């Protein structure tokens, strides 16, 4: 993973992980909003 050959791979993985966690956060926020609306 060292050097120029490994850098693009690392950044691709990093971007993918960020995208997945971002999607999960949006999904969690949607669930939380529905829960609060149901309770109110």
For each residue, the residues with C-beta under 8 A, 3 or more apart:
1: 6 9 10
2: 6
3: 6 7
4: 7
5: 8 9
6: 1 2 3 9 10
7: 3 4 10 11
8: 5 11 12
9: 1 5 6 12 13
10: 1 6 7 13 14
11: 7 8 14 15
12: 8 9 15 16
13: 9 10 16 17
14: 10 11 17 18
15: 11 12 18 19
16: 12 13 19 20
17: 13 14 20 21
18: 14 15 21 22
19: 15 16 22 23
20: 16 17 23 24
21: 17 18 24 25
22: 18 19 25 26
23: 19 20 26 27
24: 20 21 27 28
25: 21 22 28 29
26: 22 23 29 30
27: 23 24 30 31
28: 24 25 31 32
29: 25 26 32 33
30: 26 27 33 34
31: 27 28 34 35
32: 28 29 35 36
33: 29 30 36 37
34: 30 31 37 38
35: 31 32 38 39
36: 32 33 39 40
37: 33 34 40
38: 34 35
39: 35 36
40: 36 37
